Amino acid sequence: MVRKDAIKIFLYFVIGIELISIVGFSVLWFLPNYDVGLFKGNSMFPAINNEDLIVTRKFRGEEIKSGMVVGYSLLTNNDKDLIFHRVIEVDKKSSTFIGKGDNNKEPDPWNIDISSGIKRIYYFKIPYLGYIISFANRLVSF
C-alpha cells in the first residue's frame, strides 16, 4: 500500500512539473520581447548543447559585459540566423565586442557592433527538450 502511494505521489509531482513548464513556456512564447528556440551547433558546448531549448530576450541597448552570451548577426537586418557566443572582450571606445564559442579554440575573427549586431540576450536553457521537439517535427513532416 505504501509503495502505491509513493508511486502516486511521484506521478502527481511529475505531472505538476510538466503543467508548470507548459504554462511557463506558453507565457514566454506570447510575450513580445522573449523567444524560445532550438540551439543548433556545438560551439557553446558544454554551456549550451546542440538541440537545447533556449530562452532569449530582445536586446534593449543595455551595457554588454564580458561573460554574457548574446545572439548576434553579421548582417544588420537578420534576426533569424543568429550566432550565440560568449562576449570575451568589449571595446567601449568603438562600441564593439569580440565573441567566442566556449567550444571554439579561437575567438571570432571579427568585431561586432554592439548597437546593430546584437539582437538577443541569452537567459537560460532547458536541456534535452529540444530533442523531443525535433523528433516531433520530423514525425509531422512525414
Residue, then its C-alpha position, 0 to 999 in steps of 0.5 A: m500500500v505504501r509503495k502505491d502511494a509513493i508511486k502516486i505521489f511521484l506521478y502527481f509531482v511529475i505531472g505538476i512539473e510538466l503543467i508548470s513548464i507548459v504554462g511557463f513556456s506558453v507565457l514566454w512564447f506570447l510575450p513580445n520581447y522573449d523567444v524560445g528556440l532550438f540551439k543548433g551547433n556545438s560551439m557553446f558546448p558544454a554551456i549550451n548543447n546542440e538541440d537545447l531549448i533556449v530562452t532569449r530576450k530582445f536586446r534593449g541597448e543595455e551595457i554588454k559585459s564580458g561573460m554574457v552570451v548574446g545572439y548576434s548577426l553579421l548582417t544588420n537586418n537578420d534576426k533569424d540566423l543568429i550566432f550565440h557566443r560568449v562576449i570575451e572582450v568589449d571595446k567601449k571606445s568603438s562600441t564593439f565586442i569580440g565573441k567566442g564559442d566556449n567550444n571554439k579554440e579561437p575567438d571570432p575573427w571579427n568585431i561586432d557592433i554592439s548597437s546593430g549586431i546584437k539582437r538577443i540576450y541569452y537567459f537560460k536553457i532547458p536541456y534535452l527538450g529540444y530533442i523531443i521537439s525535433f523528433a516531433n517535427r520530423l514525425v509531422s513532416f512525414 
